[in-house]
Amino acid sequence: MSRILMLLLFGLWAGPAFCEIKTCPSDWNQRRRGDCWIQTGAFGSLAWAYVHPKGWVVDPRCFQDQRFSRRELMEALDLAWRRLSPSVPKDKGGCLSRYNPGWAAQLERRIWTWRMHLSCPEPGGQESRNFPAFCASHREVGEIHLLSLLNITSCQGCPDWLSGVIFHETLHGAGADNFSTEEHNRALFDSQKMGFMRDRVYATSALCYLEPSPEFRRYVNPFMCREVASYGNEAVLDAGASWMQACSGLESHYTNSLPSCMLSHGR
């Protein structure tokens, strides 16, 4: 398809924000070149998909999704990257740069190298009906990691909820799990806090999305932070209480649950 025809087709539905599209170079993934478009069959039939500047390959259906605007989607992706970036400080929207910068660097790389694809299946379609309890899911499809936005309205109510969903599924895609799929998904039905403190994906999501909010901060405790700070960096545990420095300031008294908007993620 010629570039001119692409511009005409995408301009009809994407609006001014995407009228100036460009195709990605053939080695876009190796060189980490985003903000461009590729042809892929990852989302079903062969179609043009957008490569976010930080590496997520975005299903073109996401830009037509009526549950959020194109601007909201792009802002959600940008915030998810800031939360996991090793270089963005906490007062600028960062998170893991404070608690585990080494892991953050690995996550940043794996968005590219593990081929994270953000999918937006038809709302109410078969895929959403297959997982009615979950707002999103992750699965491996060949060489890619497919992060699907399903019944996402069940996750509304949490701070920066759309970004939090993408962040949570990206952690799954990057291999952050320390619980089995069955154990992780059980959280929807068994919301005892002890499980969340040990489940690395839930602990990280809570630390990076609930902790910054005065209203939701009470759901996060130092032991969840410890799970995040020690991943791949067990030396912080060997040093006794040194992990508490990074995790200082969190509530010592906390509830024994997480908010329902945090519990509807699937894996």
GICOR-V949884 format. One record per pair of residues at least 4 apart in sequence whose ideal C-beta (glycine too) atoms are under 7 Angstrom apart, sorted by sequence separation. I is the first residue (numbers start at 1). J is the second residue. If there is no record, write none. Layout:
i={I:I}
j={J:J}
//
This chain:
i={1:2:3:4:5:6:7:8:10:14:24:27:41:43:52:58:61:68:70:71:72:73:74:75:76:77:78:79:80:81:88:90:94:95:96:97:100:101:102:103:104:105:106:109:110:121:124:125:126:157:160:161:162:163:164:165:166:167:169:170:172:179:180:181:182:186:187:193:194:195:199:200:201:202:203:204:205:206:207:213:220:222:223:224:225:226:227:229:230:234:235:243:244:258:1:14:28:41:68:88:89:90:96:111:123:140:141:156:171:172:179:190:258:43:51:52:82:88:121:131:155:158:196:197:210:211:230:236:237:39:40:63:90:96:97:121:138:139:177:196:210:229:230:236:10:11:25:28:49:50:89:90:96:138:187:24:39:40:49:85:88:138:187:210:211:28:49:50:83:86:87:155:196:210:10:37:38:49:62:82:83:86:136:137:7:24:37:48:82:83:84:85:136:23:24:37:38:47:83:136:137:152:206:207:230:7:22:23:24:37:79:136:206:229:6:22:36:42:86:135:184:187:21:43:134:135:136:149:34:40:134:135:184:207:226:229:34:35:43:86:206:207:229:34:38:85:86:131:132:135:147:3:34:84:135:179:34:56:127:203:207:226:86:128:147:178:222:225:28:32:84:85:127:128:147:177:84:176:177:203:204:52:176:203:222:225:147:197:24:54:117:119:121:197:200:115:117:119:145:176:196:222:115:116:117:118:119:120:121:136:172:198:221:115:117:119:135:171:197:220:221:114:116:138:200:220:136:168:171:218:221:138:217:138:219:218:219:168:218:167:219:219:164:167:6:167:216:164:118:14:160:159:13:158:159:206:17:159:116:159:56:65:133:55:62:67:202:206:54:55:116:159:205:62:59:61:111:114:56:57:58:59:114:55:57:59:56:193:196:193:110:192:193:191:107:191:191:42:188:43:187:188:32:79:185:185:29:80:84:184:79:83:67:67:76:80:181:76:80:77:72:76:80:68:172:169:168:161:165:158:42:157:158:157:158:156:155:99:155:154:95:96:95:83:99:100:103:99:100:103:135:136:137:138:99:102:134:135:136:137:100:102:133:134:134:100:131:99:98}
j={5:6:7:8:9:10:11:12:14:18:28:31:45:47:56:62:65:72:74:75:76:77:78:79:80:81:82:83:84:85:92:94:98:99:100:101:104:105:106:107:108:109:110:113:114:125:128:129:130:161:164:165:166:167:168:169:170:171:173:174:176:183:184:185:186:190:191:197:198:199:203:204:205:206:207:208:209:210:211:217:224:226:227:228:229:230:231:233:234:238:239:247:248:262:6:19:33:46:73:93:94:95:101:116:128:145:146:161:176:177:184:195:263:49:57:58:88:94:127:137:161:164:202:203:216:217:236:242:243:46:47:70:97:103:104:128:145:146:184:203:217:236:237:243:18:19:33:36:57:58:97:98:104:146:195:33:48:49:58:94:97:147:196:219:220:38:59:60:93:96:97:165:206:220:21:48:49:60:73:93:94:97:147:148:19:36:49:60:94:95:96:97:148:36:37:50:51:60:96:149:150:165:219:220:243:21:36:37:38:51:93:150:220:243:21:37:51:57:101:150:199:202:37:59:150:151:152:165:51:57:151:152:201:224:243:246:52:53:61:104:224:225:247:53:57:104:105:150:151:154:166:23:54:104:155:199:55:77:148:224:228:247:108:150:169:200:244:247:51:55:107:108:150:151:170:200:108:200:201:227:228:77:201:228:247:250:173:223:51:81:144:146:148:224:227:143:145:147:173:204:224:250:144:145:146:147:148:149:150:165:201:227:250:145:147:149:165:201:227:250:251:145:147:169:231:251:169:201:204:251:254:172:251:173:254:254:255:205:255:205:258:259:205:208:48:209:259:209:166:63:209:209:64:209:210:258:70:212:170:213:111:120:188:111:118:123:258:262:111:112:173:216:262:120:118:120:170:173:116:117:118:119:174:116:118:120:118:255:258:256:174:256:257:257:174:258:263:117:263:119:263:264:112:160:266:267:112:163:167:267:163:167:152:153:162:166:267:163:167:166:162:166:170:162:267:265:265:261:265:259:144:259:261:261:262:261:261:207:264:264:207:208:208:208:225:228:231:228:229:232:264:265:266:267:229:232:264:265:266:267:231:233:264:265:266:233:266:246:246}
//
